[in-house]
Amino acid sequence: MKEGQQETKSNWQRTQFSNLIRYVPSGIYFARFKVRGKLIRQSLKTDQLTVAVIEQGKGAVGKLLTETSLASMSRPRPLPSLFGNDFWQPF
C-alpha cells in the first residue's frame, strides 16, 4: 500500500450464498439485487444465516423485486388528442 493511503474496511460482509450480504455493525442480513441497473439492498430482518436463506428462498425478495420494478417503471403519457377536448360531447 502506498504511503498516505489507508485501507478502507467495508461494513458489508459477503456470504457463501449469492445475493446475500451481512451488515457487520448490526449483524442483519440483506438481499442484494439490481433493478434497472440500480443496486437495491433489502433487509431480511434477521441476524441468523439459516433464516435469511429461507426468507430469501421463500420469495419475499422476489415479491419485493416485482414491487420495486413496477414502482420504478414510468407511467405512459396520454396520447395527444387529435380533435381537442371538445370534439366528443355526451348527448
Distance bins in CASP14 RR format, pairs under 12 A and 6 or more apart:
PFRMAT RR
TARGET T0000
AUTHOR 0000-0000-0000
RMODE 2
METHOD distances of the structure
MODEL  1
1 7 1 0 0 1 0 0 0 0 0 0 0
1 8 0 0 0 0 0 1 0 0 0 0 0
9 24 0 0 0 0 1 0 0 0 0 0 0
9 25 0 0 0 0 0 1 0 0 0 0 0
10 21 0 0 0 0 1 0 0 0 0 0 0
10 22 0 0 0 0 0 1 0 0 0 0 0
10 23 0 0 0 0 0 1 0 0 0 0 0
10 24 0 0 0 0 1 0 0 0 0 0 0
10 25 0 0 0 0 0 1 0 0 0 0 0
11 21 0 0 0 0 0 1 0 0 0 0 0
11 22 0 0 0 0 1 0 0 0 0 0 0
11 23 1 0 0 1 0 0 0 0 0 0 0
11 24 1 0 1 0 0 0 0 0 0 0 0
11 25 1 0 1 0 0 0 0 0 0 0 0
11 26 0 0 0 0 1 0 0 0 0 0 0
11 27 0 0 0 0 1 0 0 0 0 0 0
11 28 0 0 0 0 0 1 0 0 0 0 0
11 30 0 0 0 0 0 1 0 0 0 0 0
11 41 0 0 0 0 0 1 0 0 0 0 0
12 20 0 0 0 0 0 1 0 0 0 0 0
12 21 1 0 1 0 0 0 0 0 0 0 0
12 22 1 0 0 1 0 0 0 0 0 0 0
12 23 1 0 0 1 0 0 0 0 0 0 0
12 24 1 0 0 1 0 0 0 0 0 0 0
12 25 0 0 0 0 0 1 0 0 0 0 0
12 26 0 0 0 0 0 1 0 0 0 0 0
12 27 0 0 0 0 0 1 0 0 0 0 0
12 28 0 0 0 0 0 1 0 0 0 0 0
12 29 0 0 0 0 0 1 0 0 0 0 0
12 30 0 0 0 0 1 0 0 0 0 0 0
12 32 0 0 0 0 1 0 0 0 0 0 0
12 39 0 0 0 0 0 1 0 0 0 0 0
12 41 0 0 0 0 1 0 0 0 0 0 0
13 20 0 0 0 0 0 1 0 0 0 0 0
13 21 1 0 0 1 0 0 0 0 0 0 0
13 22 1 0 1 0 0 0 0 0 0 0 0
13 23 1 0 0 1 0 0 0 0 0 0 0
13 24 1 0 1 0 0 0 0 0 0 0 0
13 25 0 0 0 0 0 1 0 0 0 0 0
13 26 0 0 0 0 0 1 0 0 0 0 0
13 27 0 0 0 0 1 0 0 0 0 0 0
13 28 0 0 0 0 0 1 0 0 0 0 0
13 29 0 0 0 0 1 0 0 0 0 0 0
13 30 0 0 0 0 0 1 0 0 0 0 0
13 32 0 0 0 0 0 1 0 0 0 0 0
13 49 0 0 0 0 0 1 0 0 0 0 0
14 20 0 0 0 0 1 0 0 0 0 0 0
14 21 1 0 0 1 0 0 0 0 0 0 0
14 22 0 0 0 0 1 0 0 0 0 0 0
14 23 0 0 0 0 0 1 0 0 0 0 0
14 24 0 0 0 0 0 1 0 0 0 0 0
14 29 0 0 0 0 0 1 0 0 0 0 0
14 30 0 0 0 0 0 1 0 0 0 0 0
14 32 0 0 0 0 1 0 0 0 0 0 0
15 21 1 0 0 1 0 0 0 0 0 0 0
15 22 1 0 0 1 0 0 0 0 0 0 0
15 23 0 0 0 0 0 1 0 0 0 0 0
15 24 0 0 0 0 0 1 0 0 0 0 0
15 27 0 0 0 0 0 1 0 0 0 0 0
15 29 1 0 0 1 0 0 0 0 0 0 0
15 30 0 0 0 0 1 0 0 0 0 0 0
15 31 0 0 0 0 0 1 0 0 0 0 0
15 32 0 0 0 0 0 1 0 0 0 0 0
15 44 0 0 0 0 0 1 0 0 0 0 0
15 48 0 0 0 0 0 1 0 0 0 0 0
15 49 1 0 0 1 0 0 0 0 0 0 0
15 50 0 0 0 0 0 1 0 0 0 0 0
15 52 0 0 0 0 1 0 0 0 0 0 0
15 53 0 0 0 0 1 0 0 0 0 0 0
15 56 0 0 0 0 0 1 0 0 0 0 0
16 22 0 0 0 0 0 1 0 0 0 0 0
16 49 0 0 0 0 1 0 0 0 0 0 0
16 52 0 0 0 0 0 1 0 0 0 0 0
16 53 0 0 0 0 1 0 0 0 0 0 0
17 29 0 0 0 0 1 0 0 0 0 0 0
17 30 0 0 0 0 0 1 0 0 0 0 0
17 31 0 0 0 0 1 0 0 0 0 0 0
17 32 0 0 0 0 0 1 0 0 0 0 0
17 44 0 0 0 0 0 1 0 0 0 0 0
17 49 0 0 0 0 1 0 0 0 0 0 0
17 50 0 0 0 0 0 1 0 0 0 0 0
17 52 0 0 0 0 1 0 0 0 0 0 0
17 53 1 0 1 0 0 0 0 0 0 0 0
17 54 0 0 0 0 0 1 0 0 0 0 0
17 55 0 0 0 0 0 1 0 0 0 0 0
17 56 1 0 0 1 0 0 0 0 0 0 0
17 57 0 0 0 0 1 0 0 0 0 0 0
17 61 0 0 0 0 0 1 0 0 0 0 0
18 31 0 0 0 0 0 1 0 0 0 0 0
18 32 0 0 0 0 1 0 0 0 0 0 0
18 33 0 0 0 0 1 0 0 0 0 0 0
18 53 0 0 0 0 0 1 0 0 0 0 0
18 56 0 0 0 0 1 0 0 0 0 0 0
18 57 0 0 0 0 0 1 0 0 0 0 0
18 61 0 0 0 0 0 1 0 0 0 0 0
19 29 0 0 0 0 0 1 0 0 0 0 0
19 30 0 0 0 0 1 0 0 0 0 0 0
19 31 1 0 1 0 0 0 0 0 0 0 0
19 32 1 0 1 0 0 0 0 0 0 0 0
19 33 1 0 1 0 0 0 0 0 0 0 0
19 34 0 0 0 0 1 0 0 0 0 0 0
19 39 0 0 0 0 0 1 0 0 0 0 0
19 40 0 0 0 0 0 1 0 0 0 0 0
19 41 0 0 0 0 0 1 0 0 0 0 0
19 42 0 0 0 0 0 1 0 0 0 0 0
19 44 0 0 0 0 0 1 0 0 0 0 0
19 52 0 0 0 0 0 1 0 0 0 0 0
19 53 0 0 0 0 0 1 0 0 0 0 0
19 56 1 0 0 1 0 0 0 0 0 0 0
19 57 0 0 0 0 0 1 0 0 0 0 0
19 61 1 0 0 1 0 0 0 0 0 0 0
19 62 0 0 0 0 0 1 0 0 0 0 0
19 65 0 0 0 0 0 1 0 0 0 0 0
20 28 0 0 0 0 0 1 0 0 0 0 0
20 29 1 0 0 1 0 0 0 0 0 0 0
20 30 1 0 0 1 0 0 0 0 0 0 0
20 31 1 0 0 1 0 0 0 0 0 0 0
20 32 1 0 0 1 0 0 0 0 0 0 0
20 33 0 0 0 0 0 1 0 0 0 0 0
20 41 0 0 0 0 0 1 0 0 0 0 0
20 42 0 0 0 0 0 1 0 0 0 0 0
20 43 0 0 0 0 0 1 0 0 0 0 0
20 44 0 0 0 0 1 0 0 0 0 0 0
20 46 0 0 0 0 0 1 0 0 0 0 0
20 49 0 0 0 0 1 0 0 0 0 0 0
20 50 0 0 0 0 0 1 0 0 0 0 0
20 51 0 0 0 0 0 1 0 0 0 0 0
20 52 1 0 0 1 0 0 0 0 0 0 0
20 53 1 0 0 1 0 0 0 0 0 0 0
20 54 0 0 0 0 0 1 0 0 0 0 0
20 55 0 0 0 0 1 0 0 0 0 0 0
20 56 1 0 1 0 0 0 0 0 0 0 0
20 57 0 0 0 0 1 0 0 0 0 0 0
20 61 0 0 0 0 1 0 0 0 0 0 0
21 27 0 0 0 0 0 1 0 0 0 0 0
21 28 0 0 0 0 1 0 0 0 0 0 0
21 29 1 0 0 1 0 0 0 0 0 0 0
21 30 1 0 1 0 0 0 0 0 0 0 0
21 31 0 0 0 0 1 0 0 0 0 0 0
21 32 1 0 1 0 0 0 0 0 0 0 0
21 33 0 0 0 0 0 1 0 0 0 0 0
21 39 0 0 0 0 0 1 0 0 0 0 0
21 40 0 0 0 0 0 1 0 0 0 0 0
21 41 1 0 0 1 0 0 0 0 0 0 0
21 42 0 0 0 0 0 1 0 0 0 0 0
21 43 0 0 0 0 0 1 0 0 0 0 0
21 44 0 0 0 0 0 1 0 0 0 0 0
21 49 0 0 0 0 0 1 0 0 0 0 0
21 52 0 0 0 0 1 0 0 0 0 0 0
21 56 0 0 0 0 0 1 0 0 0 0 0
22 28 1 0 0 1 0 0 0 0 0 0 0
22 29 1 0 1 0 0 0 0 0 0 0 0
22 30 1 0 0 1 0 0 0 0 0 0 0
22 31 0 0 0 0 0 1 0 0 0 0 0
22 32 0 0 0 0 0 1 0 0 0 0 0
22 41 0 0 0 0 0 1 0 0 0 0 0
22 43 0 0 0 0 0 1 0 0 0 0 0
22 44 0 0 0 0 1 0 0 0 0 0 0
22 46 0 0 0 0 0 1 0 0 0 0 0
22 47 0 0 0 0 1 0 0 0 0 0 0
22 48 0 0 0 0 0 1 0 0 0 0 0
22 49 1 0 0 1 0 0 0 0 0 0 0
22 52 0 0 0 0 1 0 0 0 0 0 0
22 53 0 0 0 0 0 1 0 0 0 0 0
23 29 1 0 0 1 0 0 0 0 0 0 0
23 30 1 0 0 1 0 0 0 0 0 0 0
23 31 0 0 0 0 0 1 0 0 0 0 0
23 32 0 0 0 0 0 1 0 0 0 0 0
23 41 0 0 0 0 1 0 0 0 0 0 0
23 42 0 0 0 0 0 1 0 0 0 0 0
23 43 0 0 0 0 1 0 0 0 0 0 0
23 44 0 0 0 0 0 1 0 0 0 0 0
23 45 0 0 0 0 0 1 0 0 0 0 0
23 46 0 0 0 0 0 1 0 0 0 0 0
23 47 0 0 0 0 1 0 0 0 0 0 0
23 52 0 0 0 0 0 1 0 0 0 0 0
24 30 0 0 0 0 0 1 0 0 0 0 0
24 47 0 0 0 0 0 1 0 0 0 0 0
25 47 0 0 0 0 0 1 0 0 0 0 0
26 43 0 0 0 0 1 0 0 0 0 0 0
26 44 0 0 0 0 0 1 0 0 0 0 0
26 45 0 0 0 0 0 1 0 0 0 0 0
26 46 0 0 0 0 0 1 0 0 0 0 0
26 47 1 0 0 1 0 0 0 0 0 0 0
27 43 0 0 0 0 0 1 0 0 0 0 0
27 44 0 0 0 0 0 1 0 0 0 0 0
27 45 0 0 0 0 0 1 0 0 0 0 0
27 46 0 0 0 0 1 0 0 0 0 0 0
27 47 1 0 1 0 0 0 0 0 0 0 0
27 48 0 0 0 0 1 0 0 0 0 0 0
27 49 0 0 0 0 0 1 0 0 0 0 0
27 52 0 0 0 0 0 1 0 0 0 0 0
28 41 0 0 0 0 0 1 0 0 0 0 0
28 42 0 0 0 0 0 1 0 0 0 0 0
28 43 1 0 1 0 0 0 0 0 0 0 0
28 44 1 0 0 1 0 0 0 0 0 0 0
28 45 1 0 0 1 0 0 0 0 0 0 0
28 46 1 0 0 1 0 0 0 0 0 0 0
28 47 1 0 1 0 0 0 0 0 0 0 0
28 48 0 0 0 0 0 1 0 0 0 0 0
28 49 0 0 0 0 0 1 0 0 0 0 0
28 51 0 0 0 0 0 1 0 0 0 0 0
28 52 0 0 0 0 1 0 0 0 0 0 0
28 55 0 0 0 0 0 1 0 0 0 0 0
29 41 0 0 0 0 0 1 0 0 0 0 0
29 42 0 0 0 0 0 1 0 0 0 0 0
29 43 1 0 0 1 0 0 0 0 0 0 0
29 44 1 0 1 0 0 0 0 0 0 0 0
29 45 0 0 0 0 1 0 0 0 0 0 0
29 46 1 0 1 0 0 0 0 0 0 0 0
29 47 1 0 0 1 0 0 0 0 0 0 0
29 48 1 0 0 1 0 0 0 0 0 0 0
29 49 1 0 0 1 0 0 0 0 0 0 0
29 50 0 0 0 0 0 1 0 0 0 0 0
29 51 0 0 0 0 1 0 0 0 0 0 0
29 52 1 1 0 0 0 0 0 0 0 0 0
29 53 0 0 0 0 1 0 0 0 0 0 0
29 54 0 0 0 0 0 1 0 0 0 0 0
29 55 0 0 0 0 1 0 0 0 0 0 0
29 56 0 0 0 0 1 0 0 0 0 0 0
29 60 0 0 0 0 0 1 0 0 0 0 0
29 61 0 0 0 0 0 1 0 0 0 0 0
30 39 0 0 0 0 0 1 0 0 0 0 0
30 40 0 0 0 0 1 0 0 0 0 0 0
30 41 1 0 1 0 0 0 0 0 0 0 0
30 42 1 0 0 1 0 0 0 0 0 0 0
30 43 1 0 1 0 0 0 0 0 0 0 0
30 44 1 0 0 1 0 0 0 0 0 0 0
30 45 0 0 0 0 1 0 0 0 0 0 0
30 46 0 0 0 0 0 1 0 0 0 0 0
30 47 0 0 0 0 0 1 0 0 0 0 0
30 52 0 0 0 0 1 0 0 0 0 0 0
30 55 0 0 0 0 0 1 0 0 0 0 0
30 56 0 0 0 0 1 0 0 0 0 0 0
30 61 0 0 0 0 1 0 0 0 0 0 0
30 64 0 0 0 0 0 1 0 0 0 0 0
31 39 0 0 0 0 0 1 0 0 0 0 0
31 40 0 0 0 0 1 0 0 0 0 0 0
31 41 1 0 0 1 0 0 0 0 0 0 0
31 42 1 0 1 0 0 0 0 0 0 0 0
31 43 0 0 0 0 1 0 0 0 0 0 0
31 44 1 0 1 0 0 0 0 0 0 0 0
31 45 0 0 0 0 0 1 0 0 0 0 0
31 46 0 0 0 0 0 1 0 0 0 0 0
31 52 0 0 0 0 1 0 0 0 0 0 0
31 53 0 0 0 0 0 1 0 0 0 0 0
31 55 0 0 0 0 1 0 0 0 0 0 0
31 56 1 0 1 0 0 0 0 0 0 0 0
31 57 0 0 0 0 1 0 0 0 0 0 0
31 58 0 0 0 0 0 1 0 0 0 0 0
31 59 0 0 0 0 1 0 0 0 0 0 0
31 60 0 0 0 0 1 0 0 0 0 0 0
31 61 1 0 1 0 0 0 0 0 0 0 0
31 62 0 0 0 0 1 0 0 0 0 0 0
31 63 0 0 0 0 0 1 0 0 0 0 0
31 64 1 0 0 1 0 0 0 0 0 0 0
31 65 0 0 0 0 1 0 0 0 0 0 0
31 68 0 0 0 0 0 1 0 0 0 0 0
32 38 0 0 0 0 0 1 0 0 0 0 0
32 39 1 0 0 1 0 0 0 0 0 0 0
32 40 1 0 0 1 0 0 0 0 0 0 0
32 41 1 0 1 0 0 0 0 0 0 0 0
32 42 1 0 0 1 0 0 0 0 0 0 0
32 43 0 0 0 0 0 1 0 0 0 0 0
32 44 0 0 0 0 0 1 0 0 0 0 0
32 52 0 0 0 0 0 1 0 0 0 0 0
32 56 0 0 0 0 0 1 0 0 0 0 0
32 61 0 0 0 0 1 0 0 0 0 0 0
32 64 0 0 0 0 0 1 0 0 0 0 0
32 65 0 0 0 0 0 1 0 0 0 0 0
33 39 1 0 0 1 0 0 0 0 0 0 0
33 40 1 0 1 0 0 0 0 0 0 0 0
33 41 0 0 0 0 1 0 0 0 0 0 0
33 42 1 0 0 1 0 0 0 0 0 0 0
33 56 0 0 0 0 0 1 0 0 0 0 0
33 59 0 0 0 0 0 1 0 0 0 0 0
33 61 1 0 0 1 0 0 0 0 0 0 0
33 62 0 0 0 0 1 0 0 0 0 0 0
33 64 0 0 0 0 1 0 0 0 0 0 0
33 65 1 0 0 1 0 0 0 0 0 0 0
33 66 0 0 0 0 0 1 0 0 0 0 0
33 68 0 0 0 0 1 0 0 0 0 0 0
33 69 0 0 0 0 0 1 0 0 0 0 0
34 40 1 0 0 1 0 0 0 0 0 0 0
34 41 0 0 0 0 0 1 0 0 0 0 0
34 42 0 0 0 0 0 1 0 0 0 0 0
34 65 0 0 0 0 1 0 0 0 0 0 0
34 68 0 0 0 0 0 1 0 0 0 0 0
34 69 0 0 0 0 0 1 0 0 0 0 0
34 72 0 0 0 0 0 1 0 0 0 0 0
35 41 0 0 0 0 0 1 0 0 0 0 0
35 42 0 0 0 0 0 1 0 0 0 0 0
35 61 0 0 0 0 0 1 0 0 0 0 0
35 62 0 0 0 0 0 1 0 0 0 0 0
35 64 0 0 0 0 1 0 0 0 0 0 0
35 65 1 0 0 1 0 0 0 0 0 0 0
35 66 0 0 0 0 1 0 0 0 0 0 0
35 67 0 0 0 0 0 1 0 0 0 0 0
35 68 1 0 1 0 0 0 0 0 0 0 0
35 69 1 0 1 0 0 0 0 0 0 0 0
35 70 0 0 0 0 1 0 0 0 0 0 0
35 71 0 0 0 0 1 0 0 0 0 0 0
35 72 1 0 0 1 0 0 0 0 0 0 0
35 73 0 0 0 0 1 0 0 0 0 0 0
36 65 0 0 0 0 0 1 0 0 0 0 0
36 68 0 0 0 0 1 0 0 0 0 0 0
36 69 1 0 0 1 0 0 0 0 0 0 0
36 70 0 0 0 0 0 1 0 0 0 0 0
36 71 0 0 0 0 0 1 0 0 0 0 0
36 72 1 0 0 1 0 0 0 0 0 0 0
36 73 0 0 0 0 1 0 0 0 0 0 0
36 74 0 0 0 0 0 1 0 0 0 0 0
37 68 0 0 0 0 0 1 0 0 0 0 0
37 69 0 0 0 0 0 1 0 0 0 0 0
37 72 0 0 0 0 0 1 0 0 0 0 0
38 65 0 0 0 0 0 1 0 0 0 0 0
38 68 0 0 0 0 1 0 0 0 0 0 0
38 69 0 0 0 0 0 1 0 0 0 0 0
38 72 1 0 0 1 0 0 0 0 0 0 0
39 68 0 0 0 0 0 1 0 0 0 0 0
40 61 0 0 0 0 1 0 0 0 0 0 0
40 62 0 0 0 0 0 1 0 0 0 0 0
40 64 0 0 0 0 1 0 0 0 0 0 0
40 65 1 0 0 1 0 0 0 0 0 0 0
40 67 0 0 0 0 0 1 0 0 0 0 0
40 68 1 0 0 1 0 0 0 0 0 0 0
40 69 0 0 0 0 1 0 0 0 0 0 0
40 71 0 0 0 0 0 1 0 0 0 0 0
40 72 0 0 0 0 1 0 0 0 0 0 0
41 61 0 0 0 0 0 1 0 0 0 0 0
41 64 0 0 0 0 0 1 0 0 0 0 0
41 68 0 0 0 0 0 1 0 0 0 0 0
42 52 0 0 0 0 0 1 0 0 0 0 0
42 55 0 0 0 0 0 1 0 0 0 0 0
42 56 0 0 0 0 1 0 0 0 0 0 0
42 59 0 0 0 0 0 1 0 0 0 0 0
42 60 0 0 0 0 1 0 0 0 0 0 0
42 61 1 0 0 1 0 0 0 0 0 0 0
42 62 0 0 0 0 1 0 0 0 0 0 0
42 63 0 0 0 0 0 1 0 0 0 0 0
42 64 1 0 1 0 0 0 0 0 0 0 0
42 65 0 0 0 0 1 0 0 0 0 0 0
42 67 0 0 0 0 0 1 0 0 0 0 0
42 68 0 0 0 0 1 0 0 0 0 0 0
43 52 0 0 0 0 1 0 0 0 0 0 0
43 55 0 0 0 0 0 1 0 0 0 0 0
43 56 0 0 0 0 0 1 0 0 0 0 0
43 60 0 0 0 0 0 1 0 0 0 0 0
43 61 0 0 0 0 0 1 0 0 0 0 0
43 64 0 0 0 0 0 1 0 0 0 0 0
44 50 0 0 0 0 0 1 0 0 0 0 0
44 51 1 0 0 1 0 0 0 0 0 0 0
44 52 1 0 1 0 0 0 0 0 0 0 0
44 53 0 0 0 0 1 0 0 0 0 0 0
44 54 0 0 0 0 1 0 0 0 0 0 0
44 55 1 0 1 0 0 0 0 0 0 0 0
44 56 1 0 0 1 0 0 0 0 0 0 0
44 57 0 0 0 0 0 1 0 0 0 0 0
44 58 0 0 0 0 0 1 0 0 0 0 0
44 59 0 0 0 0 0 1 0 0 0 0 0
44 60 1 0 0 1 0 0 0 0 0 0 0
44 61 1 0 0 1 0 0 0 0 0 0 0
44 62 0 0 0 0 0 1 0 0 0 0 0
44 64 0 0 0 0 0 1 0 0 0 0 0
45 51 0 0 0 0 1 0 0 0 0 0 0
45 52 0 0 0 0 1 0 0 0 0 0 0
45 55 1 0 0 1 0 0 0 0 0 0 0
45 56 0 0 0 0 0 1 0 0 0 0 0
45 60 0 0 0 0 1 0 0 0 0 0 0
45 61 0 0 0 0 0 1 0 0 0 0 0
45 64 0 0 0 0 0 1 0 0 0 0 0
46 52 1 0 1 0 0 0 0 0 0 0 0
46 53 0 0 0 0 1 0 0 0 0 0 0
46 54 0 0 0 0 1 0 0 0 0 0 0
46 55 1 0 0 1 0 0 0 0 0 0 0
46 56 0 0 0 0 0 1 0 0 0 0 0
46 60 0 0 0 0 0 1 0 0 0 0 0
48 54 0 0 0 0 1 0 0 0 0 0 0
48 55 0 0 0 0 1 0 0 0 0 0 0
49 55 0 0 0 0 0 1 0 0 0 0 0
49 56 0 0 0 0 0 1 0 0 0 0 0
50 56 0 0 0 0 0 1 0 0 0 0 0
50 57 0 0 0 0 0 1 0 0 0 0 0
51 57 0 0 0 0 0 1 0 0 0 0 0
51 58 0 0 0 0 0 1 0 0 0 0 0
51 60 0 0 0 0 0 1 0 0 0 0 0
52 58 0 0 0 0 0 1 0 0 0 0 0
52 60 0 0 0 0 0 1 0 0 0 0 0
52 61 0 0 0 0 0 1 0 0 0 0 0
53 59 0 0 0 0 0 1 0 0 0 0 0
53 60 0 0 0 0 0 1 0 0 0 0 0
53 61 0 0 0 0 0 1 0 0 0 0 0
54 60 0 0 0 0 1 0 0 0 0 0 0
54 61 0 0 0 0 0 1 0 0 0 0 0
55 61 1 0 0 1 0 0 0 0 0 0 0
55 62 0 0 0 0 0 1 0 0 0 0 0
55 63 0 0 0 0 0 1 0 0 0 0 0
55 64 0 0 0 0 0 1 0 0 0 0 0
56 62 0 0 0 0 1 0 0 0 0 0 0
56 63 0 0 0 0 0 1 0 0 0 0 0
56 64 0 0 0 0 0 1 0 0 0 0 0
56 65 0 0 0 0 0 1 0 0 0 0 0
57 63 0 0 0 0 0 1 0 0 0 0 0
58 64 0 0 0 0 0 1 0 0 0 0 0
59 65 0 0 0 0 1 0 0 0 0 0 0
59 66 0 0 0 0 1 0 0 0 0 0 0
59 67 0 0 0 0 0 1 0 0 0 0 0
60 66 0 0 0 0 0 1 0 0 0 0 0
60 67 0 0 0 0 0 1 0 0 0 0 0
61 67 0 0 0 0 0 1 0 0 0 0 0
61 68 0 0 0 0 1 0 0 0 0 0 0
62 68 0 0 0 0 1 0 0 0 0 0 0
62 69 0 0 0 0 1 0 0 0 0 0 0
62 70 0 0 0 0 0 1 0 0 0 0 0
63 69 0 0 0 0 0 1 0 0 0 0 0
63 70 0 0 0 0 0 1 0 0 0 0 0
64 70 0 0 0 0 0 1 0 0 0 0 0
64 71 0 0 0 0 0 1 0 0 0 0 0
65 71 0 0 0 0 0 1 0 0 0 0 0
65 72 0 0 0 0 0 1 0 0 0 0 0
66 72 0 0 0 0 0 1 0 0 0 0 0
66 73 0 0 0 0 0 1 0 0 0 0 0
67 73 0 0 0 0 0 1 0 0 0 0 0
78 85 0 0 0 0 0 1 0 0 0 0 0
81 87 1 0 0 1 0 0 0 0 0 0 0
81 88 0 0 0 0 1 0 0 0 0 0 0
82 88 0 0 0 0 0 1 0 0 0 0 0
83 89 0 0 0 0 0 1 0 0 0 0 0
END
